[in-house]
Amino acid sequence: MSTVKITVRRNGPYRVEAPEGSIELVDADGNKYDLTGKPAFSLCRCGASVNKPFCDGTHSKLGFQAAESAVRAAEQGPLPPKP
C-alpha cells in the first residue's frame, strides 16, 4: 500500500505527496485531474488561487491566516449543537 502524506502549511496550502499514480484527485463532477509527473502538489486553502484547486501562491499576497495546529480531541471539548 502506498503512503500519502498531506502537510498543512502554516498560512498556506495543503501539500500532498504520494508515489506517482497512487492518488486520484477529482472535481465536484467526478472529472479526474491529470497528475502525470506530479508526485507532489499543493492544494489551495485560501480560495483565491486562479489555478484552483492547486495553489498559485496568492495566499501570501492576501495575508491569509489559518488555524493549522493539530489539537487533541480531549482538548477540543464537545462539538456545538447543529442548528
Phi and psi in radians as a Rosetta constraint file:
Dihedral C 1 N 2 CA 2 C 2 CIRCULARHARMONIC -1.372 0.35
Dihedral N 2 CA 2 C 2 N 3 CIRCULARHARMONIC 2.621 0.35
Dihedral C 2 N 3 CA 3 C 3 CIRCULARHARMONIC -1.758 0.35
Dihedral N 3 CA 3 C 3 N 4 CIRCULARHARMONIC 2.267 0.35
Dihedral C 3 N 4 CA 4 C 4 CIRCULARHARMONIC -1.900 0.35
Dihedral N 4 CA 4 C 4 N 5 CIRCULARHARMONIC 2.292 0.35
Dihedral C 4 N 5 CA 5 C 5 CIRCULARHARMONIC -2.063 0.35
Dihedral N 5 CA 5 C 5 N 6 CIRCULARHARMONIC 2.205 0.35
Dihedral C 5 N 6 CA 6 C 6 CIRCULARHARMONIC -2.068 0.35
Dihedral N 6 CA 6 C 6 N 7 CIRCULARHARMONIC 2.088 0.35
Dihedral C 6 N 7 CA 7 C 7 CIRCULARHARMONIC -1.909 0.35
Dihedral N 7 CA 7 C 7 N 8 CIRCULARHARMONIC 2.221 0.35
Dihedral C 7 N 8 CA 8 C 8 CIRCULARHARMONIC -1.501 0.35
Dihedral N 8 CA 8 C 8 N 9 CIRCULARHARMONIC 1.952 0.35
Dihedral C 8 N 9 CA 9 C 9 CIRCULARHARMONIC -1.434 0.35
Dihedral N 9 CA 9 C 9 N 10 CIRCULARHARMONIC 2.463 0.35
Dihedral C 9 N 10 CA 10 C 10 CIRCULARHARMONIC -1.034 0.35
Dihedral N 10 CA 10 C 10 N 11 CIRCULARHARMONIC 2.032 0.35
Dihedral C 10 N 11 CA 11 C 11 CIRCULARHARMONIC 0.917 0.35
Dihedral N 11 CA 11 C 11 N 12 CIRCULARHARMONIC 0.608 0.35
Dihedral C 11 N 12 CA 12 C 12 CIRCULARHARMONIC -2.523 0.35
Dihedral N 12 CA 12 C 12 N 13 CIRCULARHARMONIC -2.742 0.35
Dihedral C 12 N 13 CA 13 C 13 CIRCULARHARMONIC -1.409 0.35
Dihedral N 13 CA 13 C 13 N 14 CIRCULARHARMONIC 3.045 0.35
Dihedral C 13 N 14 CA 14 C 14 CIRCULARHARMONIC -1.532 0.35
Dihedral N 14 CA 14 C 14 N 15 CIRCULARHARMONIC 2.129 0.35
Dihedral C 14 N 15 CA 15 C 15 CIRCULARHARMONIC -1.672 0.35
Dihedral N 15 CA 15 C 15 N 16 CIRCULARHARMONIC 2.127 0.35
Dihedral C 15 N 16 CA 16 C 16 CIRCULARHARMONIC -1.927 0.35
Dihedral N 16 CA 16 C 16 N 17 CIRCULARHARMONIC 2.216 0.35
Dihedral C 16 N 17 CA 17 C 17 CIRCULARHARMONIC -2.256 0.35
Dihedral N 17 CA 17 C 17 N 18 CIRCULARHARMONIC 2.251 0.35
Dihedral C 17 N 18 CA 18 C 18 CIRCULARHARMONIC -2.805 0.35
Dihedral N 18 CA 18 C 18 N 19 CIRCULARHARMONIC 2.676 0.35
Dihedral C 18 N 19 CA 19 C 19 CIRCULARHARMONIC -0.988 0.35
Dihedral N 19 CA 19 C 19 N 20 CIRCULARHARMONIC 2.416 0.35
Dihedral C 19 N 20 CA 20 C 20 CIRCULARHARMONIC -0.928 0.35
Dihedral N 20 CA 20 C 20 N 21 CIRCULARHARMONIC 2.339 0.35
Dihedral C 20 N 21 CA 21 C 21 CIRCULARHARMONIC 1.493 0.35
Dihedral N 21 CA 21 C 21 N 22 CIRCULARHARMONIC -0.054 0.35
Dihedral C 21 N 22 CA 22 C 22 CIRCULARHARMONIC -1.690 0.35
Dihedral N 22 CA 22 C 22 N 23 CIRCULARHARMONIC -0.063 0.35
Dihedral C 22 N 23 CA 23 C 23 CIRCULARHARMONIC -2.295 0.35
Dihedral N 23 CA 23 C 23 N 24 CIRCULARHARMONIC 2.541 0.35
Dihedral C 23 N 24 CA 24 C 24 CIRCULARHARMONIC -2.142 0.35
Dihedral N 24 CA 24 C 24 N 25 CIRCULARHARMONIC 2.306 0.35
Dihedral C 24 N 25 CA 25 C 25 CIRCULARHARMONIC -2.073 0.35
Dihedral N 25 CA 25 C 25 N 26 CIRCULARHARMONIC 2.162 0.35
Dihedral C 25 N 26 CA 26 C 26 CIRCULARHARMONIC -2.180 0.35
Dihedral N 26 CA 26 C 26 N 27 CIRCULARHARMONIC 2.646 0.35
Dihedral C 26 N 27 CA 27 C 27 CIRCULARHARMONIC -1.496 0.35
Dihedral N 27 CA 27 C 27 N 28 CIRCULARHARMONIC -3.083 0.35
Dihedral C 27 N 28 CA 28 C 28 CIRCULARHARMONIC -1.096 0.35
Dihedral N 28 CA 28 C 28 N 29 CIRCULARHARMONIC -0.371 0.35
Dihedral C 28 N 29 CA 29 C 29 CIRCULARHARMONIC -1.686 0.35
Dihedral N 29 CA 29 C 29 N 30 CIRCULARHARMONIC 0.058 0.35
Dihedral C 29 N 30 CA 30 C 30 CIRCULARHARMONIC 1.537 0.35
Dihedral N 30 CA 30 C 30 N 31 CIRCULARHARMONIC 0.106 0.35
Dihedral C 30 N 31 CA 31 C 31 CIRCULARHARMONIC -1.359 0.35
Dihedral N 31 CA 31 C 31 N 32 CIRCULARHARMONIC 2.356 0.35
Dihedral C 31 N 32 CA 32 C 32 CIRCULARHARMONIC -1.453 0.35
Dihedral N 32 CA 32 C 32 N 33 CIRCULARHARMONIC 2.445 0.35
Dihedral C 32 N 33 CA 33 C 33 CIRCULARHARMONIC -1.467 0.35
Dihedral N 33 CA 33 C 33 N 34 CIRCULARHARMONIC 2.507 0.35
Dihedral C 33 N 34 CA 34 C 34 CIRCULARHARMONIC -1.407 0.35
Dihedral N 34 CA 34 C 34 N 35 CIRCULARHARMONIC 1.932 0.35
Dihedral C 34 N 35 CA 35 C 35 CIRCULARHARMONIC -1.861 0.35
Dihedral N 35 CA 35 C 35 N 36 CIRCULARHARMONIC 0.317 0.35
Dihedral C 35 N 36 CA 36 C 36 CIRCULARHARMONIC -0.994 0.35
Dihedral N 36 CA 36 C 36 N 37 CIRCULARHARMONIC 2.241 0.35
Dihedral C 36 N 37 CA 37 C 37 CIRCULARHARMONIC 1.336 0.35
Dihedral N 37 CA 37 C 37 N 38 CIRCULARHARMONIC 0.209 0.35
Dihedral C 37 N 38 CA 38 C 38 CIRCULARHARMONIC -2.098 0.35
Dihedral N 38 CA 38 C 38 N 39 CIRCULARHARMONIC 1.461 0.35
Dihedral C 38 N 39 CA 39 C 39 CIRCULARHARMONIC -1.294 0.35
Dihedral N 39 CA 39 C 39 N 40 CIRCULARHARMONIC -0.158 0.35
Dihedral C 39 N 40 CA 40 C 40 CIRCULARHARMONIC -2.594 0.35
Dihedral N 40 CA 40 C 40 N 41 CIRCULARHARMONIC 2.496 0.35
Dihedral C 40 N 41 CA 41 C 41 CIRCULARHARMONIC -2.734 0.35
Dihedral N 41 CA 41 C 41 N 42 CIRCULARHARMONIC 2.842 0.35
Dihedral C 41 N 42 CA 42 C 42 CIRCULARHARMONIC -2.024 0.35
Dihedral N 42 CA 42 C 42 N 43 CIRCULARHARMONIC 2.340 0.35
Dihedral C 42 N 43 CA 43 C 43 CIRCULARHARMONIC -1.774 0.35
Dihedral N 43 CA 43 C 43 N 44 CIRCULARHARMONIC 2.344 0.35
Dihedral C 43 N 44 CA 44 C 44 CIRCULARHARMONIC -1.078 0.35
Dihedral N 44 CA 44 C 44 N 45 CIRCULARHARMONIC 2.419 0.35
Dihedral C 44 N 45 CA 45 C 45 CIRCULARHARMONIC -2.112 0.35
Dihedral N 45 CA 45 C 45 N 46 CIRCULARHARMONIC -0.316 0.35
Dihedral C 45 N 46 CA 46 C 46 CIRCULARHARMONIC -1.495 0.35
Dihedral N 46 CA 46 C 46 N 47 CIRCULARHARMONIC -0.361 0.35
Dihedral C 46 N 47 CA 47 C 47 CIRCULARHARMONIC 1.520 0.35
Dihedral N 47 CA 47 C 47 N 48 CIRCULARHARMONIC 0.029 0.35
Dihedral C 47 N 48 CA 48 C 48 CIRCULARHARMONIC -1.859 0.35
Dihedral N 48 CA 48 C 48 N 49 CIRCULARHARMONIC -0.024 0.35
Dihedral C 48 N 49 CA 49 C 49 CIRCULARHARMONIC -1.098 0.35
Dihedral N 49 CA 49 C 49 N 50 CIRCULARHARMONIC 2.463 0.35
Dihedral C 49 N 50 CA 50 C 50 CIRCULARHARMONIC -1.499 0.35
Dihedral N 50 CA 50 C 50 N 51 CIRCULARHARMONIC -0.074 0.35
Dihedral C 50 N 51 CA 51 C 51 CIRCULARHARMONIC -2.044 0.35
Dihedral N 51 CA 51 C 51 N 52 CIRCULARHARMONIC 0.647 0.35
Dihedral C 51 N 52 CA 52 C 52 CIRCULARHARMONIC -0.963 0.35
Dihedral N 52 CA 52 C 52 N 53 CIRCULARHARMONIC 2.505 0.35
Dihedral C 52 N 53 CA 53 C 53 CIRCULARHARMONIC -1.512 0.35
Dihedral N 53 CA 53 C 53 N 54 CIRCULARHARMONIC 0.085 0.35
Dihedral C 53 N 54 CA 54 C 54 CIRCULARHARMONIC -1.481 0.35
Dihedral N 54 CA 54 C 54 N 55 CIRCULARHARMONIC 2.593 0.35
Dihedral C 54 N 55 CA 55 C 55 CIRCULARHARMONIC -1.328 0.35
Dihedral N 55 CA 55 C 55 N 56 CIRCULARHARMONIC 2.413 0.35
Dihedral C 55 N 56 CA 56 C 56 CIRCULARHARMONIC -2.098 0.35
Dihedral N 56 CA 56 C 56 N 57 CIRCULARHARMONIC 0.169 0.35
Dihedral C 56 N 57 CA 57 C 57 CIRCULARHARMONIC 1.583 0.35
Dihedral N 57 CA 57 C 57 N 58 CIRCULARHARMONIC -0.006 0.35
Dihedral C 57 N 58 CA 58 C 58 CIRCULARHARMONIC -1.034 0.35
Dihedral N 58 CA 58 C 58 N 59 CIRCULARHARMONIC -0.521 0.35
Dihedral C 58 N 59 CA 59 C 59 CIRCULARHARMONIC -0.956 0.35
Dihedral N 59 CA 59 C 59 N 60 CIRCULARHARMONIC -0.604 0.35
Dihedral C 59 N 60 CA 60 C 60 CIRCULARHARMONIC -1.242 0.35
Dihedral N 60 CA 60 C 60 N 61 CIRCULARHARMONIC -0.501 0.35
Dihedral C 60 N 61 CA 61 C 61 CIRCULARHARMONIC -1.357 0.35
Dihedral N 61 CA 61 C 61 N 62 CIRCULARHARMONIC -0.469 0.35
Dihedral C 61 N 62 CA 62 C 62 CIRCULARHARMONIC -1.531 0.35
Dihedral N 62 CA 62 C 62 N 63 CIRCULARHARMONIC -0.270 0.35
Dihedral C 62 N 63 CA 63 C 63 CIRCULARHARMONIC 1.275 0.35
Dihedral N 63 CA 63 C 63 N 64 CIRCULARHARMONIC 0.592 0.35
Dihedral C 63 N 64 CA 64 C 64 CIRCULARHARMONIC -0.940 0.35
Dihedral N 64 CA 64 C 64 N 65 CIRCULARHARMONIC 2.286 0.35
Dihedral C 64 N 65 CA 65 C 65 CIRCULARHARMONIC -2.076 0.35
Dihedral N 65 CA 65 C 65 N 66 CIRCULARHARMONIC 2.325 0.35
Dihedral C 65 N 66 CA 66 C 66 CIRCULARHARMONIC -2.459 0.35
Dihedral N 66 CA 66 C 66 N 67 CIRCULARHARMONIC 2.753 0.35
Dihedral C 66 N 67 CA 67 C 67 CIRCULARHARMONIC -1.668 0.35
Dihedral N 67 CA 67 C 67 N 68 CIRCULARHARMONIC 2.020 0.35
Dihedral C 67 N 68 CA 68 C 68 CIRCULARHARMONIC -2.267 0.35
Dihedral N 68 CA 68 C 68 N 69 CIRCULARHARMONIC 0.143 0.35
Dihedral C 68 N 69 CA 69 C 69 CIRCULARHARMONIC -1.433 0.35
Dihedral N 69 CA 69 C 69 N 70 CIRCULARHARMONIC 2.364 0.35
Dihedral C 69 N 70 CA 70 C 70 CIRCULARHARMONIC -1.227 0.35
Dihedral N 70 CA 70 C 70 N 71 CIRCULARHARMONIC 2.412 0.35
Dihedral C 70 N 71 CA 71 C 71 CIRCULARHARMONIC -2.202 0.35
Dihedral N 71 CA 71 C 71 N 72 CIRCULARHARMONIC 2.333 0.35
Dihedral C 71 N 72 CA 72 C 72 CIRCULARHARMONIC -1.123 0.35
Dihedral N 72 CA 72 C 72 N 73 CIRCULARHARMONIC 2.538 0.35
Dihedral C 72 N 73 CA 73 C 73 CIRCULARHARMONIC -0.969 0.35
Dihedral N 73 CA 73 C 73 N 74 CIRCULARHARMONIC -0.700 0.35
Dihedral C 73 N 74 CA 74 C 74 CIRCULARHARMONIC -1.133 0.35
Dihedral N 74 CA 74 C 74 N 75 CIRCULARHARMONIC -0.530 0.35
Dihedral C 74 N 75 CA 75 C 75 CIRCULARHARMONIC -1.360 0.35
Dihedral N 75 CA 75 C 75 N 76 CIRCULARHARMONIC -0.401 0.35
Dihedral C 75 N 76 CA 76 C 76 CIRCULARHARMONIC -1.325 0.35
Dihedral N 76 CA 76 C 76 N 77 CIRCULARHARMONIC -0.497 0.35
Dihedral C 76 N 77 CA 77 C 77 CIRCULARHARMONIC 1.360 0.35
Dihedral N 77 CA 77 C 77 N 78 CIRCULARHARMONIC -3.090 0.35
Dihedral C 77 N 78 CA 78 C 78 CIRCULARHARMONIC -1.234 0.35
Dihedral N 78 CA 78 C 78 N 79 CIRCULARHARMONIC 2.640 0.35
Dihedral C 78 N 79 CA 79 C 79 CIRCULARHARMONIC -1.294 0.35
Dihedral N 79 CA 79 C 79 N 80 CIRCULARHARMONIC 2.553 0.35
Dihedral C 79 N 80 CA 80 C 80 CIRCULARHARMONIC -1.207 0.35
Dihedral N 80 CA 80 C 80 N 81 CIRCULARHARMONIC 2.676 0.35
Dihedral C 80 N 81 CA 81 C 81 CIRCULARHARMONIC -1.131 0.35
Dihedral N 81 CA 81 C 81 N 82 CIRCULARHARMONIC 2.562 0.35
Dihedral C 81 N 82 CA 82 C 82 CIRCULARHARMONIC -1.361 0.35
Dihedral N 82 CA 82 C 82 N 83 CIRCULARHARMONIC 2.464 0.35
